[in-house]
Amino acid sequence: MKRVYLSILILSVVMILGAWNISKSRTFQVFGEIVAKAETNEKVIALTFDDGPWGAEYTTQVLNILEEHDVKGTFFLNGSGIQQNKQPAIDLVNAGHQIGNHSYSHKRMMLMGLDEVREEIDSTTALIRQIGFEGEIYFRPPYGKKLFVLPYYLKSEGVKTITWNVEPETYPKIAGSSASIAEYVVKSSTPGSIILLHVLGSKNRESRDAIGPIIKGLRAKGYKFVTVSQLLGKNA
């Protein structure tokens, strides 16, 4: 009997660890399509920005930087951020940037039921349409976390999951300095990379200040900046 209990315990631990690894994987999910980078030898790269918008001031700063360098980014916005700051969100669309869905509330969605998942995604998609974005809307899970229900719903709706393969802010020693962020991104990026930054909030100054040096550094290496749709071979 003890062996049975031990076997059940071991199996439970293995299943929990397996689910945890699936939930945080950038390149695998149980249902539907997930993209962490494009498979290409062409020197193209996508700058993507998560969360918000959390105010006109920060959005304007980012828009000015991108306009100065003639770069279009992909912004994965929260429905709550759009609702609270509609004009900055409209400004992103009017400037020609791509908009993605980053859920309404930015809660972890691993263990959400189907109804809550549907509401988080559909309400944000509706808000993205209200601010005037007409292109395909991709989804990025908050914190990159997903398990079964979220990918199942995305697949049923024909929505691609977009993650990333370059994430400098994950490392505290790098995230504290704009120069370190830029250096890391320039060194780590490869053809088809999707870069993740958070730039639209009051605590994101280092990442905002890194945008220009990132663009200059990667352009010096021959890279061209595109939206995620363009990276995947679709029209912006």
VEXDREN-2710 file (C-alpha; in Angstrom, 1 decimal):
% VEXDREN-2710
k/r/px/py/pz
1/MET/0.0/0.0/0.0
2/LYS/2.9/2.4/0.8
3/ARG/4.3/1.7/-2.7
4/VAL/0.9/2.7/-4.2
5/TYR/0.8/5.9/-2.2
6/LEU/4.4/6.7/-3.2
7/SER/3.7/6.0/-6.8
8/ILE/0.6/8.3/-6.7
9/LEU/2.7/11.0/-5.0
10/ILE/5.5/10.7/-7.6
11/LEU/2.9/10.8/-10.4
12/SER/1.2/13.9/-8.9
13/VAL/4.5/15.7/-8.6
14/VAL/5.5/14.9/-12.2
15/MET/2.1/16.1/-13.5
16/ILE/2.3/19.3/-11.5
17/LEU/5.8/20.0/-12.8
18/GLY/4.7/19.2/-16.3
19/ALA/1.8/21.6/-16.1
20/TRP/4.0/24.3/-14.6
21/ASN/6.5/23.9/-17.5
22/ILE/3.7/24.1/-20.1
23/SER/2.2/27.1/-18.4
24/LYS/5.4/29.2/-18.6
25/SER/6.7/27.9/-22.0
26/ARG/7.3/30.6/-24.6
27/THR/7.3/28.1/-27.4
28/PHE/4.6/25.5/-26.6
29/GLN/1.0/25.4/-25.7
30/VAL/-1.5/22.5/-25.7
31/PHE/-3.9/24.1/-28.3
32/GLY/-3.5/26.4/-31.2
33/GLU/-0.5/28.4/-32.6
34/ILE/2.1/30.1/-30.5
35/VAL/4.9/32.2/-31.9
36/ALA/8.0/33.3/-29.9
37/LYS/10.0/34.3/-33.0
38/ALA/9.8/34.1/-36.7
39/GLU/11.7/31.4/-38.6
40/THR/13.6/33.5/-41.0
41/ASN/17.2/34.3/-42.1
42/GLU/16.2/37.8/-43.0
43/LYS/17.3/40.5/-40.6
44/VAL/13.9/41.6/-39.5
45/ILE/12.8/42.1/-35.9
46/ALA/9.7/43.1/-33.9
47/LEU/9.7/45.6/-31.0
48/THR/6.7/44.7/-28.8
49/PHE/5.4/46.6/-25.8
50/ASP/3.1/45.2/-23.1
51/ASP/0.5/46.8/-20.8
52/GLY/-1.4/50.1/-20.5
53/PRO/-1.7/52.6/-21.8
54/TRP/-1.3/54.2/-18.4
55/GLY/-1.3/57.9/-19.3
56/ALA/-0.8/60.4/-22.2
57/GLU/2.6/61.5/-21.0
58/TYR/4.3/58.2/-21.3
59/THR/2.5/57.2/-24.5
60/THR/3.5/60.5/-26.1
61/GLN/7.1/59.9/-25.1
62/VAL/7.2/56.5/-26.7
63/LEU/5.4/57.7/-29.8
64/ASN/7.9/60.5/-30.3
65/ILE/10.8/58.1/-30.0
66/LEU/9.4/55.7/-32.5
67/GLU/8.5/58.5/-34.9
68/GLU/12.0/59.9/-34.6
69/HIS/13.4/56.6/-35.7
70/ASP/10.6/55.8/-38.2
71/VAL/9.8/52.5/-36.5
72/LYS/6.4/50.8/-36.1
73/GLY/5.9/48.7/-32.9
74/THR/3.3/46.3/-31.7
75/PHE/1.5/47.2/-28.5
76/PHE/-0.2/44.5/-26.5
77/LEU/-2.7/46.6/-24.5
78/ASN/-4.9/45.8/-21.5
79/GLY/-8.7/46.5/-21.9
80/SER/-8.6/48.3/-18.6
81/GLY/-5.8/50.5/-19.8
82/ILE/-7.7/51.4/-23.0
83/GLN/-10.9/52.1/-21.1
84/GLN/-9.1/54.5/-18.7
85/ASN/-6.9/56.1/-21.3
86/LYS/-8.8/55.9/-24.5
87/GLN/-7.1/58.9/-26.3
88/PRO/-3.5/57.6/-25.8
89/ALA/-4.7/54.3/-27.2
90/ILE/-6.2/56.0/-30.2
91/ASP/-3.0/57.9/-30.7
92/LEU/-1.1/54.6/-31.0
93/VAL/-3.5/53.5/-33.7
94/ASN/-3.4/56.8/-35.5
95/ALA/0.4/56.6/-35.6
96/GLY/0.2/53.3/-37.5
97/HIS/1.3/50.9/-34.7
98/GLN/-0.1/47.4/-34.4
99/ILE/-2.4/46.7/-31.4
100/GLY/-2.6/43.3/-29.7
101/ASN/-4.8/41.9/-26.9
102/HIS/-3.2/41.5/-23.5
103/SER/-6.4/40.7/-21.6
104/TYR/-8.6/43.1/-19.8
105/SER/-7.4/42.9/-16.2
106/HIS/-3.9/41.5/-16.6
107/LYS/-4.6/38.6/-14.2
108/ARG/-2.9/35.3/-14.5
109/MET/-5.1/33.2/-16.8
110/MET/-3.8/29.7/-16.1
111/LEU/-6.7/28.5/-14.0
112/MET/-9.5/30.7/-15.3
113/GLY/-12.7/29.1/-16.4
114/LEU/-14.0/29.4/-19.9
115/ASP/-16.5/32.2/-19.2
116/GLU/-13.9/34.4/-17.5
117/VAL/-11.3/33.8/-20.3
118/ARG/-13.9/34.7/-22.9
119/GLU/-14.8/37.9/-21.1
120/GLU/-11.2/38.9/-20.6
121/ILE/-10.4/38.5/-24.3
122/ASP/-13.6/39.5/-26.0
123/SER/-14.1/42.7/-24.0
124/THR/-10.5/43.8/-24.8
125/THR/-10.9/42.9/-28.5
126/ALA/-14.1/45.1/-28.6
127/LEU/-12.2/48.0/-27.1
128/ILE/-9.4/47.6/-29.6
129/ARG/-11.9/47.9/-32.4
130/GLN/-13.5/50.9/-30.7
131/ILE/-10.1/52.8/-30.9
132/GLY/-10.0/52.1/-34.6
133/PHE/-7.5/49.3/-35.1
134/GLU/-8.6/47.2/-38.1
135/GLY/-5.9/44.6/-38.5
136/GLU/-5.6/41.0/-37.1
137/ILE/-5.5/41.0/-33.3
138/TYR/-3.1/38.6/-31.7
139/PHE/-3.1/37.7/-28.0
140/ARG/-0.3/37.8/-25.5
141/PRO/-1.0/36.1/-22.1
142/PRO/-0.3/38.1/-19.0
143/TYR/3.1/37.1/-17.6
144/GLY/3.3/34.6/-20.5
145/LYS/1.2/32.1/-18.5
146/LYS/-1.3/29.8/-20.1
147/LEU/-2.4/26.2/-19.5
148/PHE/-5.5/24.5/-21.1
149/VAL/-8.6/26.7/-21.1
150/LEU/-6.9/29.9/-22.5
151/PRO/-5.2/28.2/-25.5
152/TYR/-8.4/26.2/-26.1
153/TYR/-10.5/29.3/-26.4
154/LEU/-7.9/31.1/-28.5
155/LYS/-7.8/28.2/-30.9
156/SER/-11.6/28.1/-31.1
157/GLU/-11.5/31.8/-32.1
158/GLY/-8.6/31.5/-34.5
159/VAL/-6.4/33.8/-32.5
160/LYS/-2.6/33.3/-32.5
161/THR/-0.6/33.5/-29.2
162/ILE/2.4/35.8/-29.5
163/THR/5.1/35.5/-26.9
164/TRP/8.8/36.6/-27.2
165/ASN/12.4/35.4/-27.2
166/VAL/14.2/38.5/-25.9
167/GLU/13.1/39.8/-22.5
168/PRO/15.8/42.0/-20.8
169/GLU/13.5/43.2/-18.0
170/THR/13.4/39.6/-16.6
171/TYR/16.9/40.1/-15.1
172/PRO/17.1/42.7/-12.3
173/LYS/20.7/43.6/-12.9
174/ILE/19.9/44.4/-16.5
175/ALA/16.4/46.0/-16.0
176/GLY/17.8/48.7/-13.7
177/SER/19.8/50.5/-16.5
178/SER/18.7/51.6/-19.9
179/ALA/22.3/51.1/-21.2
180/SER/22.2/47.5/-19.9
181/ILE/18.8/46.8/-21.5
182/ALA/19.9/48.1/-24.8
183/GLU/23.2/46.2/-24.7
184/TYR/21.4/43.0/-23.8
185/VAL/18.8/43.3/-26.6
186/VAL/21.3/44.2/-29.3
187/LYS/23.5/41.2/-28.3
188/SER/20.6/38.7/-27.8
189/SER/18.5/39.4/-30.9
190/THR/18.6/37.3/-34.0
191/PRO/16.7/37.3/-37.3
192/GLY/13.0/37.0/-36.5
193/SER/13.3/37.9/-32.8
194/ILE/10.4/39.3/-30.9
195/ILE/11.6/41.8/-28.2
196/LEU/9.5/42.4/-25.1
197/LEU/9.6/45.7/-23.2
198/HIS/7.3/47.6/-20.8
199/VAL/7.4/51.3/-21.6
200/LEU/4.0/52.9/-21.0
201/GLY/4.0/53.4/-17.2
202/SER/5.6/55.6/-14.5
203/LYS/8.0/52.8/-13.5
204/ASN/9.3/52.1/-17.0
205/ARG/11.7/55.0/-17.6
206/GLU/14.8/52.7/-18.1
207/SER/13.0/50.7/-20.8
208/ARG/11.7/53.8/-22.5
209/ASP/15.2/55.3/-22.5
210/ALA/16.5/52.1/-24.0
211/ILE/14.2/52.2/-27.1
212/GLY/16.4/54.6/-29.1
213/PRO/19.7/52.9/-28.4
214/ILE/18.1/49.5/-29.2
215/ILE/17.0/50.8/-32.6
216/LYS/20.3/52.4/-33.3
217/GLY/22.3/49.3/-32.2
218/LEU/20.3/46.8/-34.2
219/ARG/20.2/49.0/-37.3
220/ALA/23.9/49.2/-37.1
221/LYS/23.9/45.4/-37.4
222/GLY/21.7/45.6/-40.5
223/TYR/18.3/44.9/-38.9
224/LYS/14.9/46.2/-40.1
225/PHE/12.1/46.8/-37.6
226/VAL/8.6/45.5/-38.5
227/THR/5.3/44.8/-36.7
228/VAL/4.4/41.3/-35.6
229/SER/2.1/41.0/-38.6
230/GLN/4.8/41.9/-41.0
231/LEU/7.2/39.6/-39.2
232/LEU/4.8/36.7/-39.8
233/GLY/4.5/37.6/-43.4
234/LYS/1.2/39.4/-43.3
235/ASN/0.2/43.0/-44.1
236/ALA/0.4/45.5/-41.2
END
